[in-house]
Amino acid sequence: MRVTIGVAMVVVAALSCACTGSGGTPGSGGTAAASGAAVASSIAPTSTRASTPTIAESAEPTAVPEATPMPVFTLTSTAFEPRTDIPARYTCDGADVSPPLAWSGAPAGTKSFAVTCFDPDAPTGSGFWHWVVVNIPAGTTELKLDAGNPKAGLLPKGALQTRTDFGAPGYGGPCPPEGHGPHRYVFTLFAVKQDALQVNADTSAAIIGFQLHFNTLEKATLTAKFAR
């Protein structure tokens, strides 16, 4: 601390002048002392705080671990993209086969899946159910092309198709009235917290929907459109 040492030397010198010297008087000694103090004051540093960094300044920043992203529950199809037109093959104007569906990111606790296809634009006052499949095993990640055909045997073991608004179980493709404009067709995948819903092949879509409302962990949708 060179500044502090220099100040001390000046103060000592000033005091020596005050106390020694020939013919010195108390008055003159006091004057010299005051002069020395003034000099010391004029060169004294404004702060004697050491430049040692504080704990906050010297501490390394704490690394914050990145949060693991939650999987997104997603439903897709290779037959069409969301919000696009459904090809005629999957409608009443074509082969009327159910499109292939695939999914990923099911939430923890999923014990089964259900899939529905619904037209909210049908001129019925309550929409129109085109497909209902329940009790799909939890390990399933897809429904194959034409899985909605009751005669094809393509559904996973244990899965059950129930009655649609066509009056029977199985897939019935989009078939809006001609000239009625494009209708939306909402394919919905339900992650269900029960191994199996207590229903049968003749259970209505309304009852299925009621049970799913109280037993669904999460839903994923895929919406496309079709007009005739």
LINNORFEN-V540815 format. One record per backbone hydrogen bond with DSSP energy under -1.0 kcal/mol. CO is the residue of the C=O (numbers start at 1). NH is the residue of the N-H. If there is no record, write none. Layout:
BEGIN
CO | NH
CO | NH
END
This chain:
BEGIN
1 | 5
2 | 6
3 | 7
4 | 8
5 | 9
6 | 10
7 | 11
8 | 12
9 | 13
10 | 14
11 | 15
12 | 16
13 | 17
14 | 18
15 | 19
16 | 20
21 | 24
25 | 29
26 | 30
27 | 31
28 | 32
29 | 33
30 | 34
31 | 35
32 | 36
33 | 37
34 | 38
35 | 39
36 | 40
37 | 41
38 | 42
39 | 43
54 | 58
55 | 59
74 | 104
76 | 102
81 | 84
84 | 225
87 | 90
88 | 91
89 | 97
91 | 94
98 | 146
101 | 143
102 | 76
104 | 74
107 | 110
112 | 192
113 | 136
114 | 190
115 | 133
116 | 188
117 | 130
117 | 131
118 | 186
119 | 128
122 | 124
128 | 119
129 | 165
130 | 172
131 | 117
132 | 162
133 | 115
134 | 160
136 | 113
137 | 140
141 | 103
143 | 101
144 | 147
146 | 149
148 | 171
149 | 152
156 | 159
160 | 134
164 | 167
168 | 164
174 | 92
177 | 180
183 | 226
185 | 224
186 | 118
187 | 222
188 | 116
189 | 220
190 | 114
191 | 217
192 | 111
192 | 112
197 | 199
200 | 203
201 | 163
204 | 208
205 | 209
206 | 210
207 | 211
208 | 212
209 | 213
215 | 193
218 | 191
220 | 189
222 | 187
223 | 83
224 | 185
225 | 86
226 | 183
END
